[in-house]
Amino acid sequence: MAAITIFQRGAVTVSDYRCEAGPDDRPFAEQHRCHSISYVRKGSFGCTTRGRSFDLVTGSIMVGHPGDEYICTHDHHVCGDECLSFFLAPELVETIGNRADIWQAGCAPPLPELMIFGELAQTAAIGGNDIGLDEIGMAFAGRFVATVAGRAPRQTTLSARDRRRAVETAVWIDTHSHRPIDLEDAAATAGVSAFHFLRLFSQALGVTPHQYLVRSRLRHAARLLPDENRAITDIAYDVGFGDLSNFVRTFHRAAGVSPRGFRKASKGDRKIFQERLALY
């Protein structure tokens, strides 16, 4: 696995991880040196920690707790994975909230509130906007704690086959999210009935297939919005929203700002992020 530290200043360190391991590679263990949140921007992998197993797909968040061991697996994850990871100093964690049930959760499912920040952070990491990685890292961590607080950890009791179906279908949904997809389409891809598919997908990944579809569209939109040469209306339709007002409403609900406000923020409008940070 290749890891590159792309930012290190004050309370936030940011690293870019790229892993090409597949089913034939041995699982590897790692121990986190500090609290961290890792945004899965591409691919999928499995993770076992503190006796629990998780499957992470694009948009998921891997949660690191200092001293805990994490074993990454790729038994049914064949596409590799990439993560943007934020390592947080103890004083920052104390400030935003140091609840053990949050930081030892292992992972968070693809949640719109987190995916939007993850994509904005990714844009910042490649120089696509004027926001500092320390700024977005703190905002991302604050939103993570605020979002996950009170959520009960999901229990993984599915068979390995069903977990594989869920992960593979999530990859398919993300790839084709710009197209119309309904539950029957996704279930057919998984090769099971719609009722069984809804249960296994939700239980494995923590979101329903439709929620993941909408959130994938939001994620793609968040990546495209900083480009001022593309009209917001075109972006909405290109990522799969059939109605502009629905896109604006859905995006605002997830990000807390309109698509136009998000575009301004990506160009360095600090006022928007100061308002967001004031919530934590």
Disulfide bonds with the S-S distance in Angstrom:
none
